[in-house]
Amino acid sequence: MRSTLLLLFLLNFIYAKEVDYLANKEVQHFIQKMVTQYGFEKYHLEYLFANATFDGETLSRYKGKRRPNTTDGTWVRYKTKLLDPVSLNYYRSKKEQYLPTLQRASQEFGVPVDVLVGFLAIESKFGKYTGDYKVWNSLTTLAFFKNRKQKYFYSELKHFLLLCRKKNYDPLGVKGSFAGAMGAVQQMPSIADRFLIDYNRDGLKNPWDIEDAIGSVANFLHQKGWVTKGTIATKSNFKGKRFKMLRTGYNKSYSLKELKKYAIEPLSTLDAQNAYLLKLRDKHHDEIWLGSKNFRIITRYNSSTNYGMAIFKISQAL
């Protein structure tokens, strides 16, 4: 472990000195595109790229095939760090503090209050942890160095510049997650551009403002097709230690009839004849859950079974 950390440190140190973004033809093409299509000043973009620093640690998370727990936590981590009694009590206090805003968003967008609390809890613990990575460094690294999501981050870099211009942010000063997500509900630039709203009515759309974050995530879920009063997930009757019969995941859907052939049945009613087969790998056993359309919508915000189930379990606990 120490040797790996040392290697990442050395890579960061070496590339931080050697990378000249302005000498990269793809960077020059990107600059010209932003000037021609969006009216940016060339000298300003050149200044920004001259001050970009390569982030080897972030790049390593996206190199090669997706490896478990490099861009998302294990279920044990979610359970012990975000679903522990102290954290749940903290979420309850924040729910009470922002209850009028949460109730207004729930009524307007049809999303349960406690699901909205779950997003604020998981993403930043209501603004406590919004990330200390420089978004510019993360996105320039991921946009111009080969990785499995390079095209996606190239697009996000464009949206980040557009967002910064719209909001009058200094691109070099904005901080967020290692992937470039910002604010109290960790929105990627393209998501902020489409779904961020001025929910506290102060004339600003601020991703770091809790009330704007509440309205924005409710707006996202609503526009993605949230089913008002619909189910989210139910536990199955699986009682074994490890489940290996079928492929599982937030995007692995089976008919209830097919699952029954494997002796997998829901313990409570789902509002659909198909279900997403979800596995939570705990220390000594697997929990098998069945998710509905609303569960899939939650994971459109973050493509992770553990993430979606953490939000659901927080909503249940509250």
C-alpha positions as a LaTeX table, in Angstrom:
\begin{tabular}{lrrr}
\hline
Residue & $x$ (\AA) & $y$ (\AA) & $z$ (\AA) \\
\hline
Met1 & 0.00 & 0.00 & 0.00 \\
Arg2 & 2.79 & 2.41 & 0.93 \\
Ser3 & 4.67 & 1.63 & $-2.28$ \\
Thr4 & 1.54 & 2.37 & $-4.34$ \\
Leu5 & 1.01 & 5.70 & $-2.62$ \\
Leu6 & 4.68 & 6.57 & $-3.11$ \\
Leu7 & 4.41 & 5.75 & $-6.81$ \\
Leu8 & 1.32 & 7.96 & $-7.21$ \\
Phe9 & 3.11 & 10.78 & $-5.41$ \\
Leu10 & 6.12 & 10.47 & $-7.69$ \\
Leu11 & 3.91 & 10.37 & $-10.80$ \\
Asn12 & 2.15 & 13.53 & $-9.68$ \\
Phe13 & 5.47 & 15.22 & $-9.00$ \\
Ile14 & 7.02 & 14.22 & $-12.33$ \\
Tyr15 & 4.03 & 15.02 & $-14.53$ \\
Ala16 & 3.26 & 18.27 & $-12.73$ \\
Lys17 & 6.65 & 19.54 & $-13.94$ \\
Glu18 & 6.71 & 17.89 & $-17.37$ \\
Val19 & 3.18 & 18.31 & $-18.74$ \\
Asp20 & 2.86 & 21.30 & $-21.05$ \\
Tyr21 & $-0.81$ & 21.39 & $-21.93$ \\
Leu22 & $-0.35$ & 24.14 & $-24.48$ \\
Ala23 & 2.01 & 21.91 & $-26.48$ \\
Asn24 & $-0.75$ & 19.32 & $-26.83$ \\
Lys25 & $-2.50$ & 19.48 & $-30.22$ \\
Glu26 & $-5.76$ & 18.25 & $-28.70$ \\
Val27 & $-5.66$ & 21.08 & $-26.17$ \\
Gln28 & $-5.05$ & 23.62 & $-28.94$ \\
His29 & $-8.00$ & 22.15 & $-30.88$ \\
Phe30 & $-10.16$ & 22.39 & $-27.74$ \\
Ile31 & $-9.14$ & 26.03 & $-27.22$ \\
Gln32 & $-9.98$ & 26.90 & $-30.80$ \\
Lys33 & $-13.34$ & 25.16 & $-30.50$ \\
Met34 & $-14.21$ & 27.13 & $-27.36$ \\
Val35 & $-13.19$ & 30.37 & $-29.08$ \\
Thr36 & $-15.06$ & 29.67 & $-32.33$ \\
Gln37 & $-18.21$ & 28.04 & $-30.98$ \\
Tyr38 & $-18.64$ & 29.75 & $-27.62$ \\
Gly39 & $-16.82$ & 33.08 & $-27.91$ \\
Phe40 & $-14.13$ & 32.55 & $-25.28$ \\
Glu41 & $-10.99$ & 34.70 & $-25.35$ \\
Lys42 & $-8.03$ & 32.65 & $-26.59$ \\
Tyr43 & $-5.53$ & 34.35 & $-24.29$ \\
His44 & $-7.67$ & 33.56 & $-21.25$ \\
Leu45 & $-7.93$ & 29.86 & $-22.12$ \\
Glu46 & $-4.18$ & 29.72 & $-22.75$ \\
Tyr47 & $-3.62$ & 31.25 & $-19.33$ \\
Leu48 & $-5.86$ & 28.63 & $-17.72$ \\
Phe49 & $-4.11$ & 25.71 & $-19.45$ \\
Ala50 & $-0.69$ & 27.16 & $-18.60$ \\
Asn51 & $-1.76$ & 26.89 & $-14.96$ \\
Ala52 & $-3.24$ & 23.38 & $-15.17$ \\
Thr53 & $-1.53$ & 20.73 & $-13.05$ \\
Phe54 & $-1.61$ & 17.05 & $-13.92$ \\
Asp55 & $-3.34$ & 14.89 & $-11.27$ \\
Gly56 & $-1.94$ & 11.36 & $-11.48$ \\
Glu57 & $-3.91$ & 10.09 & $-8.50$ \\
Thr58 & $-7.21$ & 11.03 & $-10.13$ \\
Leu59 & $-6.17$ & 9.58 & $-13.49$ \\
Ser60 & $-5.26$ & 6.26 & $-11.87$ \\
Arg61 & $-8.90$ & 5.82 & $-10.80$ \\
Tyr62 & $-10.02$ & 5.72 & $-14.42$ \\
Lys63 & $-7.17$ & 3.84 & $-16.09$ \\
Gly64 & $-8.02$ & 0.47 & $-17.65$ \\
Lys65 & $-11.21$ & $-1.41$ & $-16.87$ \\
Arg66 & $-13.32$ & $-0.27$ & $-13.96$ \\
Arg67 & $-11.90$ & $-1.66$ & $-10.73$ \\
Pro68 & $-14.13$ & $-2.04$ & $-7.66$ \\
Asn69 & $-13.89$ & 0.76 & $-5.09$ \\
Thr70 & $-11.65$ & 3.06 & $-7.14$ \\
Thr71 & $-14.42$ & 5.55 & $-7.92$ \\
Asp72 & $-17.04$ & 4.35 & $-5.44$ \\
Gly73 & $-16.94$ & 2.96 & $-1.90$ \\
Thr74 & $-17.65$ & $-0.58$ & $-0.74$ \\
Trp75 & $-20.95$ & $-1.36$ & 0.94 \\
Val76 & $-19.10$ & $-1.86$ & 4.23 \\
Arg77 & $-17.69$ & 1.67 & 3.92 \\
Tyr78 & $-21.12$ & 3.16 & 3.20 \\
Lys79 & $-22.59$ & 1.22 & 6.09 \\
Thr80 & $-19.96$ & 2.13 & 8.67 \\
Lys81 & $-19.23$ & 5.72 & 7.63 \\
Leu82 & $-22.59$ & 7.01 & 6.41 \\
Leu83 & $-25.27$ & 4.78 & 7.96 \\
Asp84 & $-23.92$ & 4.68 & 11.51 \\
Pro85 & $-26.06$ & 5.96 & 14.43 \\
Val86 & $-24.11$ & 9.22 & 14.84 \\
Ser87 & $-24.50$ & 10.08 & 11.16 \\
Leu88 & $-28.21$ & 9.21 & 11.15 \\
Asn89 & $-28.81$ & 11.50 & 14.13 \\
Tyr90 & $-26.98$ & 14.28 & 12.29 \\
Tyr91 & $-29.19$ & 13.77 & 9.23 \\
Arg92 & $-32.27$ & 13.98 & 11.45 \\
Ser93 & $-31.13$ & 17.33 & 12.83 \\
Lys94 & $-30.50$ & 18.63 & 9.30 \\
Lys95 & $-33.87$ & 17.35 & 8.16 \\
Glu96 & $-35.51$ & 19.37 & 10.92 \\
Gln97 & $-33.42$ & 22.45 & 10.06 \\
Tyr98 & $-34.37$ & 22.42 & 6.37 \\
Leu99 & $-37.82$ & 20.83 & 6.70 \\
Pro100 & $-39.82$ & 23.70 & 5.13 \\
Thr101 & $-37.61$ & 23.64 & 2.01 \\
Leu102 & $-37.63$ & 19.83 & 1.89 \\
Gln103 & $-41.43$ & 19.73 & 2.14 \\
Arg104 & $-41.82$ & 22.38 & $-0.56$ \\
Ala105 & $-39.55$ & 20.42 & $-2.91$ \\
Ser106 & $-41.38$ & 17.19 & $-2.12$ \\
Gln107 & $-44.75$ & 18.74 & $-2.93$ \\
Glu108 & $-43.54$ & 20.44 & $-6.12$ \\
Phe109 & $-41.54$ & 17.53 & $-7.57$ \\
Gly110 & $-43.21$ & 14.47 & $-6.02$ \\
Val111 & $-40.05$ & 13.12 & $-4.38$ \\
Pro112 & $-40.18$ & 12.00 & $-0.72$ \\
Val113 & $-38.52$ & 14.28 & 1.82 \\
Asp114 & $-36.35$ & 11.49 & 3.19 \\
Val115 & $-34.99$ & 10.58 & $-0.25$ \\
Leu116 & $-33.89$ & 14.19 & $-0.68$ \\
Val117 & $-32.26$ & 14.05 & 2.75 \\
Gly118 & $-30.45$ & 10.89 & 1.62 \\
Phe119 & $-28.87$ & 12.71 & $-1.33$ \\
Leu120 & $-27.62$ & 15.59 & 0.82 \\
Ala121 & $-26.35$ & 13.08 & 3.39 \\
Ile122 & $-24.44$ & 10.84 & 0.98 \\
Glu123 & $-23.07$ & 13.55 & $-1.29$ \\
Ser124 & $-21.67$ & 15.95 & 1.29 \\
Lys125 & $-23.25$ & 15.41 & 4.72 \\
Phe126 & $-25.23$ & 18.60 & 4.09 \\
Gly127 & $-22.29$ & 20.64 & 2.83 \\
Lys128 & $-19.68$ & 19.43 & 5.31 \\
Tyr129 & $-17.53$ & 17.71 & 2.68 \\
Thr130 & $-17.78$ & 19.18 & $-0.80$ \\
Gly131 & $-14.29$ & 18.19 & $-1.96$ \\
Asp132 & $-10.85$ & 19.78 & $-1.91$ \\
Tyr133 & $-9.65$ & 18.81 & $-5.40$ \\
Lys134 & $-9.19$ & 21.61 & $-7.90$ \\
Val135 & $-11.84$ & 20.90 & $-10.51$ \\
Trp136 & $-9.76$ & 22.46 & $-13.30$ \\
Asn137 & $-6.84$ & 20.11 & $-12.61$ \\
Ser138 & $-9.10$ & 17.05 & $-12.40$ \\
Leu139 & $-11.00$ & 17.75 & $-15.60$ \\
Thr140 & $-7.99$ & 18.78 & $-17.70$ \\
Thr141 & $-6.17$ & 15.62 & $-16.59$ \\
Leu142 & $-9.11$ & 13.35 & $-17.37$ \\
Ala143 & $-10.00$ & 15.13 & $-20.62$ \\
Phe144 & $-6.54$ & 14.92 & $-22.21$ \\
Phe145 & $-4.95$ & 11.75 & $-20.81$ \\
Lys146 & $-6.18$ & 8.35 & $-21.92$ \\
Asn147 & $-8.75$ & 6.74 & $-19.63$ \\
Arg148 & $-11.98$ & 4.77 & $-19.96$ \\
Lys149 & $-14.20$ & 7.87 & $-19.65$ \\
Gln150 & $-12.06$ & 10.39 & $-21.52$ \\
Lys151 & $-14.80$ & 11.52 & $-23.93$ \\
Tyr152 & $-17.14$ & 12.11 & $-21.02$ \\
Phe153 & $-14.63$ & 14.27 & $-19.15$ \\
Tyr154 & $-13.74$ & 16.18 & $-22.33$ \\
Ser155 & $-17.40$ & 17.16 & $-22.55$ \\
Glu156 & $-17.53$ & 18.00 & $-18.83$ \\
Leu157 & $-14.53$ & 20.32 & $-19.23$ \\
Lys158 & $-16.46$ & 22.26 & $-21.86$ \\
His159 & $-19.49$ & 22.49 & $-19.58$ \\
Phe160 & $-17.28$ & 23.55 & $-16.67$ \\
Leu161 & $-15.92$ & 26.52 & $-18.62$ \\
Leu162 & $-19.41$ & 27.50 & $-19.72$ \\
Leu163 & $-20.69$ & 27.22 & $-16.14$ \\
Cys164 & $-17.81$ & 29.29 & $-14.77$ \\
Arg165 & $-18.46$ & 32.03 & $-17.31$ \\
Lys166 & $-22.18$ & 32.02 & $-16.56$ \\
Lys167 & $-21.62$ & 32.14 & $-12.79$ \\
Asn168 & $-18.52$ & 34.34 & $-12.91$ \\
Tyr169 & $-16.42$ & 31.66 & $-11.15$ \\
Asp170 & $-12.63$ & 31.55 & $-11.41$ \\
Pro171 & $-11.98$ & 28.11 & $-13.00$ \\
Leu172 & $-8.66$ & 27.84 & $-11.17$ \\
Gly173 & $-10.28$ & 28.37 & $-7.79$ \\
Val174 & $-13.31$ & 26.03 & $-7.88$ \\
Lys175 & $-12.93$ & 22.92 & $-5.71$ \\
Gly176 & $-14.88$ & 19.68 & $-5.76$ \\
Ser177 & $-14.48$ & 15.91 & $-6.01$ \\
Phe178 & $-11.67$ & 14.07 & $-7.81$ \\
Ala179 & $-14.06$ & 13.66 & $-10.77$ \\
Gly180 & $-15.01$ & 17.35 & $-10.94$ \\
Ala181 & $-18.35$ & 17.21 & $-9.10$ \\
Met182 & $-19.26$ & 20.36 & $-7.15$ \\
Gly183 & $-21.43$ & 21.55 & $-4.32$ \\
Ala184 & $-23.71$ & 20.11 & $-1.68$ \\
Val185 & $-25.09$ & 17.41 & $-3.98$ \\
Gln186 & $-21.87$ & 17.01 & $-6.00$ \\
Gln187 & $-23.14$ & 17.95 & $-9.44$ \\
Met188 & $-20.99$ & 17.47 & $-12.51$ \\
Pro189 & $-20.87$ & 20.64 & $-14.65$ \\
Ser190 & $-23.32$ & 19.30 & $-17.27$ \\
Ile191 & $-25.79$ & 18.29 & $-14.54$ \\
Ala192 & $-25.49$ & 21.67 & $-12.83$ \\
Asp193 & $-26.08$ & 23.40 & $-16.16$ \\
Arg194 & $-29.28$ & 21.43 & $-16.82$ \\
Phe195 & $-30.81$ & 20.91 & $-13.38$ \\
Leu196 & $-29.44$ & 23.50 & $-10.93$ \\
Ile197 & $-32.18$ & 25.91 & $-9.87$ \\
Asp198 & $-32.49$ & 28.97 & $-7.63$ \\
Tyr199 & $-34.60$ & 27.30 & $-4.97$ \\
Asn200 & $-34.02$ & 29.82 & $-2.18$ \\
Arg201 & $-35.06$ & 32.62 & $-4.56$ \\
Asp202 & $-32.07$ & 34.86 & $-3.90$ \\
Gly203 & $-31.42$ & 35.41 & $-7.60$ \\
Leu204 & $-28.50$ & 32.96 & $-7.74$ \\
Lys205 & $-28.17$ & 29.29 & $-8.70$ \\
Asn206 & $-25.55$ & 28.17 & $-6.21$ \\
Pro207 & $-24.51$ & 24.47 & $-6.04$ \\
Trp208 & $-22.99$ & 25.04 & $-2.58$ \\
Asp209 & $-26.23$ & 26.44 & $-1.15$ \\
Ile210 & $-28.23$ & 23.75 & 0.68 \\
Glu211 & $-31.66$ & 25.00 & $-0.37$ \\
Asp212 & $-30.64$ & 25.31 & $-4.02$ \\
Ala213 & $-29.16$ & 21.79 & $-3.76$ \\
Ile214 & $-32.43$ & 20.40 & $-2.37$ \\
Gly215 & $-34.45$ & 21.90 & $-5.20$ \\
Ser216 & $-31.90$ & 20.87 & $-7.82$ \\
Val217 & $-31.76$ & 17.18 & $-6.91$ \\
Ala218 & $-35.57$ & 17.08 & $-6.66$ \\
Asn219 & $-35.71$ & 18.68 & $-10.11$ \\
Phe220 & $-33.26$ & 16.09 & $-11.46$ \\
Leu221 & $-35.25$ & 13.12 & $-10.13$ \\
His222 & $-38.54$ & 14.58 & $-11.37$ \\
Gln223 & $-37.23$ & 15.20 & $-14.87$ \\
Lys224 & $-35.76$ & 11.69 & $-15.03$ \\
Gly225 & $-39.24$ & 10.26 & $-14.47$ \\
Trp226 & $-39.63$ & 9.76 & $-10.71$ \\
Val227 & $-42.84$ & 7.87 & $-9.91$ \\
Thr228 & $-44.65$ & 9.76 & $-7.16$ \\
Lys229 & $-45.57$ & 7.40 & $-4.30$ \\
Gly230 & $-43.86$ & 4.58 & $-6.16$ \\
Thr231 & $-41.74$ & 1.94 & $-4.47$ \\
Ile232 & $-37.93$ & 2.08 & $-4.50$ \\
Ala233 & $-36.65$ & $-1.29$ & $-3.31$ \\
Thr234 & $-37.59$ & $-4.28$ & $-1.20$ \\
Lys235 & $-35.50$ & $-6.96$ & 0.42 \\
Ser236 & $-35.64$ & $-10.43$ & $-1.10$ \\
Asn237 & $-36.07$ & $-13.74$ & 0.72 \\
Phe238 & $-32.42$ & $-14.74$ & 0.08 \\
Lys239 & $-30.85$ & $-16.16$ & 3.26 \\
Gly240 & $-27.56$ & $-17.59$ & 2.05 \\
Lys241 & $-24.05$ & $-16.25$ & 2.62 \\
Arg242 & $-22.91$ & $-15.35$ & $-0.90$ \\
Phe243 & $-25.13$ & $-14.93$ & $-3.93$ \\
Lys244 & $-23.71$ & $-16.18$ & $-7.25$ \\
Met245 & $-26.71$ & $-17.46$ & $-9.20$ \\
Leu246 & $-27.31$ & $-14.40$ & $-11.41$ \\
Arg247 & $-25.55$ & $-11.21$ & $-12.40$ \\
Thr248 & $-26.52$ & $-8.32$ & $-10.15$ \\
Gly249 & $-26.36$ & $-4.55$ & $-10.42$ \\
Tyr250 & $-28.30$ & $-1.30$ & $-10.65$ \\
Asn251 & $-28.84$ & $-2.00$ & $-14.39$ \\
Lys252 & $-29.49$ & $-5.77$ & $-14.24$ \\
Ser253 & $-33.23$ & $-6.28$ & $-14.61$ \\
Tyr254 & $-35.19$ & $-9.54$ & $-14.44$ \\
Ser255 & $-38.86$ & $-10.42$ & $-14.44$ \\
Leu256 & $-40.23$ & $-11.47$ & $-11.07$ \\
Lys257 & $-41.33$ & $-14.66$ & $-12.76$ \\
Glu258 & $-37.76$ & $-15.46$ & $-13.82$ \\
Leu259 & $-36.36$ & $-14.62$ & $-10.38$ \\
Lys260 & $-38.86$ & $-16.97$ & $-8.81$ \\
Lys261 & $-37.23$ & $-19.85$ & $-10.73$ \\
Tyr262 & $-34.12$ & $-19.14$ & $-8.65$ \\
Ala263 & $-36.20$ & $-18.98$ & $-5.46$ \\
Ile264 & $-35.76$ & $-15.20$ & $-5.28$ \\
Glu265 & $-38.93$ & $-13.35$ & $-4.32$ \\
Pro266 & $-39.67$ & $-9.88$ & $-2.88$ \\
Leu267 & $-40.63$ & $-9.71$ & 0.78 \\
Ser268 & $-42.98$ & $-6.79$ & 0.07 \\
Thr269 & $-44.84$ & $-5.52$ & $-2.98$ \\
Leu270 & $-43.04$ & $-3.89$ & $-5.90$ \\
Asp271 & $-45.01$ & $-1.71$ & $-8.32$ \\
Ala272 & $-43.63$ & $-3.55$ & $-11.37$ \\
Gln273 & $-43.30$ & $-7.01$ & $-12.87$ \\
Asn274 & $-39.57$ & $-6.52$ & $-13.41$ \\
Ala275 & $-36.93$ & $-5.74$ & $-10.80$ \\
Tyr276 & $-33.29$ & $-4.74$ & $-10.64$ \\
Leu277 & $-31.34$ & $-7.45$ & $-8.83$ \\
Leu278 & $-29.17$ & $-5.73$ & $-6.23$ \\
Lys279 & $-26.38$ & $-7.21$ & $-4.14$ \\
Leu280 & $-24.83$ & $-5.59$ & $-1.07$ \\
Arg281 & $-21.63$ & $-7.38$ & $-0.14$ \\
Asp282 & $-21.28$ & $-7.19$ & 3.64 \\
Lys283 & $-18.36$ & $-8.63$ & 5.59 \\
His284 & $-19.80$ & $-12.12$ & 6.04 \\
His285 & $-22.87$ & $-12.31$ & 3.79 \\
Asp286 & $-24.69$ & $-10.74$ & 0.85 \\
Glu287 & $-27.95$ & $-8.84$ & 1.11 \\
Ile288 & $-30.11$ & $-9.31$ & $-1.99$ \\
Trp289 & $-32.61$ & $-6.57$ & $-2.77$ \\
Leu290 & $-35.02$ & $-5.94$ & $-5.63$ \\
Gly291 & $-35.20$ & $-2.42$ & $-7.04$ \\
Ser292 & $-37.97$ & $-0.67$ & $-8.96$ \\
Lys293 & $-37.91$ & 2.11 & $-11.56$ \\
Asn294 & $-37.36$ & 4.72 & $-8.84$ \\
Phe295 & $-34.23$ & 2.93 & $-7.69$ \\
Arg296 & $-32.86$ & 3.04 & $-11.23$ \\
Ile297 & $-33.62$ & 6.77 & $-11.37$ \\
Ile298 & $-31.58$ & 7.34 & $-8.20$ \\
Thr299 & $-28.62$ & 5.60 & $-9.83$ \\
Arg300 & $-28.85$ & 7.85 & $-12.87$ \\
Tyr301 & $-27.34$ & 10.46 & $-10.59$ \\
Asn302 & $-24.50$ & 8.09 & $-9.65$ \\
Ser303 & $-24.16$ & 4.71 & $-11.36$ \\
Ser304 & $-23.67$ & 2.58 & $-8.25$ \\
Thr305 & $-25.78$ & $-0.01$ & $-6.43$ \\
Asn306 & $-24.11$ & 0.85 & $-3.12$ \\
Tyr307 & $-24.85$ & 4.54 & $-3.63$ \\
Gly308 & $-28.51$ & 3.97 & $-4.46$ \\
Met309 & $-29.05$ & 1.59 & $-1.57$ \\
Ala310 & $-27.34$ & 3.95 & 0.88 \\
Ile311 & $-29.78$ & 6.70 & $-0.07$ \\
Phe312 & $-32.71$ & 4.29 & 0.17 \\
Lys313 & $-31.64$ & 2.94 & 3.57 \\
Ile314 & $-31.15$ & 6.45 & 4.95 \\
Ser315 & $-34.66$ & 7.35 & 3.78 \\
Gln316 & $-35.98$ & 4.24 & 5.52 \\
Ala317 & $-34.07$ & 4.96 & 8.72 \\
Leu318 & $-35.47$ & 8.49 & 8.90 \\
\hline
\end{tabular}
